[in-house]
């Protein structure tokens, strides 16, 4: 009887921690793959645009590194391998691990916000460029930055929500 009750409690915890669905995790993995495919252009010689491109590149790299960590913790928290196989020997992430990743995600979200603020200044600086070659390179850099910031913006929002849900579950009284 105790085994049945424990199994039911484990199932309830697994369902409650599954605020993120497998589809959401797959979408996150796809966003990371899109980021990996984007190639950061070389500097165009316009300081604001180059700063924007550099900032966008840094947040892309950080997001690509965070995504597998977050997914690994998610699967560990629901007691599965990344292949979706239930495994009772999987060690749940500790509150300390979750908090560390949360801080990293928070830092990345702040970096995304800071990079987004550079977009307007870069656009203004582009208006004064007369050289067509320089303008083409700068436009390519701005497009790259825009693409990165769109993807990372969605991914960062998902990461913040996902880690908050995992921390909530880890600190709940019902957590096994």
N, C-alpha and C positions, 0 to 999 in steps of 0.2 A: 504494500500500500504506500509506504514511504517513497518507493521508487517512482510510482505513478505520480504522486504529488510533486516530487522534485522534477520530474520530466515536464509536468504541466507548468511549473514555475519557470523552468528554463525556456519553454516555448513562449510563454508570456513575455519574458525578458527579451527574447530574440525578436519578437514581433514589435515590442516597444522601441528597441534600438534601431529597428529597420525604418526609421523615419526617412532614410535615403533608400531608394529602391535600387534594384539591380540596373534598371534602365537609366537612372540618374548617374550611377557609377560608370556605366558604359558611355554615357554622353560626356562625362568628365574625361574619360580616357581618350575619347575622340577629339575633344578640345586640345588635350595635350599633344596628340599626334599632329593636329593642324599647326600648333605652335612650333613643333619640331621641324615641320616642312618649310616654314617661313625662313628666308635667308636675309639676315641683316645687311642692308646695303653699306657701301663704304661712305665715309664722310664726304659731304658735298661742299664744305667750306663755308657754310652759313652756320654760325655758332649756335643759334637757337634751334635750328633744325637738327644739327648734329647732336645737341644735348637731348632733344626729344627722342631721336633715334637710339641713342645710347641708353636712355632711361627705359625705353620700351624693350630694348634687348635684354636689359638686366631683369625686368619683371617677367619677361617670357622665360628666361632661364630658371628663375626661382620657381615659377609656377610649374614648369616641367619637372622640377625636382620634388616639389611638394605633393603633386598629384599621386604618385605611387606610394608615398608614405601615408597619405590620408586613406587611400584605398586599402592598403595593408592593415591599417588600424581598424578600418570599418569591418573588413572580413574577420579579423581577429575578434572584434567585439561581438559579432554574431555567431562566432564559433564555427567558421567555415574557412576552407582554404580559398585561394583566389580563383580556383576552378569551380567553386560553388559546392564542394563536397563538405558535408558536415563532419567535423572532427572535434571530438570532445577533449583532445589533448592540446588544442590550440590555446595558448595563454592570452587572456584578455589584456588589452592595453591598460597600463596603470594610469592613474590620474596625473601623475608626474609627466608621463610620456605625452598624454593628451594636452596638458597645459603647455609643454614645450612646443608642440606643434601648433597650438593655438597662438602662441606668441609669434611664431614665425609667419603664420598666416596673417596675423594682424599687421605685422611689419610690411608684408607684401601688399596688403590692401592700402596701407598708407602710401607706399611707393607708387601704386597705380593711380591714386588720387593726385599725387604730386606730378606725375608724368602727364596726366590728363590736363592739368593746368597749363602745361607748356604748349599745348596744341594751338591755342589762340595766338600766343606770341609768335609761334613759328609761322602761322598763317599770315600774320601781319608783316613779318619780315620777308616772306615770299613775294608780297605785292611789290616790293621795291627792287626785285631782281630783274635786270635787263638782259643778261647773258642767257641765251636759250639753252646752252649746254648745262650751265649751272642750274637753271630753272628745272630742266628735265631730271637732273640728279636729285635736286631738292624735293621735287614732286614725288619721285620714287621713294625717297626716305620718309616723307610724310604719309604716303599710302601704307608703307610697311608699318609705321608707328600706329596708324589708325587701325589697321587689321589686328595688330598685336593687342592694342588696348581694348578693342571690342571683345576679343576672345578671353583675355585675362580678366576683364571686368565681370563677365558672366561666371568664369571659373572661380574667381575670388569670392563672389557672392555665394556660390555653391559651397566653397570650402569653409567659409565662415559659418554658414548654416549647419553643415555636416559636423564640424568639430564641436559646435555648441551643443548639438543634439547628443553627440557621444559623451561629452563631459556631463551633461544633464543625466544621462543614463548611468554613467560611472559613479555619480554622487548620490543617486537615488537609493533609498532604503531597500528597494526590491532587487537590486543588482546582486547576482550570485557570484 
